[in-house]
């Protein structure tokens, strides 16, 4: 009988030790799993940051390549439809992130043109102003450039743009915004900044057969104050708010003077 109780006691102790060992092993395994999850998350974040940085660098480095690739298409559209090549290129750079946006890569859509009523071509759905919006798909980038021209020339709200002096990219940039091409209030300033940074207006002058003149301080989009200018009128002209204009120029008041140079883009 004593032997029986002794064996039961040994078995119980062994069972308790075994349970504790299993519990420790389980805890250790769980800790290892958590460490792996944390490490995986850090690696994912690191890769995300690395990819984002690389992506920004790629976009910056490929803008010139984008211009070189599509300048002839933009000039050809200007010859046929009288849309400044500089505007077409600037819109393409801005809307497609120099050809690097996922929408552009997946659809050859360089101008963010949505399906709209009556579109019978290919479609792709992409989050923009709203989730899952319908965008046009093209077999070739050249078709996107042509459809951009047709889009602007076939809609009455853009008709006044074709009355501007040929090659007047400043009025075109402002006119596109006023006609509702984009919801970003700074759209005109962004387009003009791109045009003057990369001298895109030289393609306008080439089409028009005029001599090209480099814009001073082409890397920064500026406005020189003239008589009658106010911060409000200047902000309205370039699609900025008064506060944005003041912040860009470090102004503490609304006072400006004739001849003063105001920066309009970072």
MOGIWO-V905890 format. One record per residue. N is the residue number from 1. PSI is psi in whole degrees, 0 to 359 (NA if undefined). Layout:
n | psi
N | PSI
N | PSI
//
This chain:
n | psi
1 | 317
2 | 321
3 | 323
4 | 314
5 | 325
6 | 315
7 | 322
8 | 319
9 | 316
10 | 316
11 | 318
12 | 314
13 | 317
14 | 320
15 | 318
16 | 316
17 | 318
18 | 318
19 | 317
20 | 320
21 | 317
22 | 322
23 | 317
24 | 319
25 | 320
26 | 317
27 | 319
28 | 317
29 | 319
30 | 320
31 | 318
32 | 318
33 | 316
34 | 318
35 | 320
36 | 320
37 | 314
38 | 315
39 | 317
40 | 318
41 | 317
42 | 318
43 | 319
44 | 316
45 | 317
46 | 315
47 | 321
48 | 313
49 | 317
50 | 316
51 | 322
52 | 314
53 | 315
54 | 321
55 | 316
56 | 319
57 | 319
58 | 315
59 | 316
60 | 316
61 | 340
62 | 358
63 | 316
64 | 322
65 | 322
66 | 313
67 | 314
68 | 323
69 | 321
70 | 3
71 | 321
72 | 321
73 | 318
74 | 319
75 | 323
76 | 319
77 | 326
78 | 320
79 | 322
80 | 318
81 | 358
82 | 25
83 | 123
84 | 129
85 | 326
86 | 320
87 | 314
88 | 314
89 | 317
90 | 319
91 | 319
92 | 315
93 | 313
94 | 312
95 | 328
96 | 3
97 | 51
98 | 35
99 | 4
100 | 355
101 | 152
102 | 322
103 | 314
104 | 317
105 | 324
106 | 345
107 | 356
108 | 22
109 | 106
110 | 352
111 | 12
112 | 30
113 | 126
114 | 168
115 | 308
116 | 162
117 | 133
118 | 349
119 | 124
120 | 5
121 | 194
122 | 155
123 | 150
124 | 148
125 | 130
126 | 141
127 | 128
128 | 244
129 | 326
130 | 165
131 | 137
132 | 42
133 | 153
134 | 126
135 | 154
136 | 147
137 | 137
138 | 148
139 | 334
140 | 144
141 | 327
142 | 326
143 | 329
144 | 318
145 | 319
146 | 319
147 | 330
148 | 315
149 | 315
150 | 323
151 | 315
152 | 324
153 | 343
154 | 358
155 | 128
156 | 331
157 | 345
158 | 1
159 | 325
160 | 339
161 | 330
162 | 0
163 | 351
164 | 160
165 | 135
166 | 129
167 | 4
168 | 84
169 | 334
170 | 312
171 | 324
172 | 317
173 | 315
174 | 319
175 | 322
176 | 317
177 | 315
178 | 329
179 | 354
180 | 21
181 | 322
182 | 154
183 | 346
184 | 121
185 | 338
186 | 10
187 | 312
188 | 315
189 | 321
190 | 317
191 | 313
192 | 322
193 | 318
194 | 317
195 | 317
196 | 334
197 | 318
198 | 12
199 | 43
200 | 338
201 | 351
202 | 336
203 | 332
204 | 312
205 | 328
206 | 316
207 | 320
208 | 352
209 | 32
210 | 157
211 | 144
212 | 133
213 | 127
214 | 133
215 | 128
216 | 144
217 | 52
218 | 338
219 | 348
220 | 131
221 | 115
222 | 163
223 | 130
224 | 124
225 | 131
226 | 173
227 | 132
228 | 347
229 | 143
230 | 163
231 | 324
232 | 313
233 | 323
234 | 318
235 | 321
236 | 323
237 | 323
238 | 11
239 | 28
240 | 168
241 | 162
242 | 319
243 | 319
244 | 318
245 | 317
246 | 320
247 | 317
248 | 329
249 | 6
250 | 36
251 | 137
252 | 350
253 | 179
254 | 7
255 | 129
256 | 163
257 | 152
258 | 133
259 | 349
260 | 138
261 | 124
262 | 132
263 | 134
264 | 359
265 | 144
266 | NA
//
